Every structure is written in structure tokens, then in C-alpha cells.
């Protein structure tokens, strides 16, 4: 079984500004620095859960409770969020 892990966790900070959540790249210098990622409230909550090491199944269960959605939809949302972070090199899988 694989586990998702934030690559360079000290590099990323979640902030709330202008009515949105933003995932900021705090890497110094311009080289390889990424533009801020806009997250909705659910994305911000998922980010916090990732920081705590929460597995995707448990994160989906929490979304079910918080947003009153079915388990399959929540799991699909979690997996989509994780896939987006992986495609940008923010998240990696450990086996």
C-alpha cells in the first residue's frame, strides 16, 4: 500500500486572503518557484489533513460528514485533489 507525502513540506504554506485559500510556494529565489494555487474550502481542509498524514479513505469520510455527500463522491474528490498535487510535483507516493 502506498502513502501520499508532501514533498518539501516546509516549502508550502496555506493562507487565506481575498476570500480564497492559497497554497503558497515559499521557496526562496525565482528558480523553480510556483505561482500560488487557489483552493476552495474543501481543498484547504484536504491540505491540512495531508499535513497530518491522514490517509485518503479517512479524508473522504471526513468530507462525507462535513459536506453531507456520499462516500463515492467524496473519495473521487479526494483522489482528484491528490492527483492534481502529484501532477504538479507537490505530492509524492511512498511505498
Buried (B, 14 or more C-beta within 10 A) or exposed (E): EEEBEBEEEEBBEBEEEEEBBBBBBEBEEEEEEBEBBEBEEBBBBBBEBBEEEBBBEEBBBBBBEEEEBEEEEBBEBBEEBBEEBBEEEBBBEEE
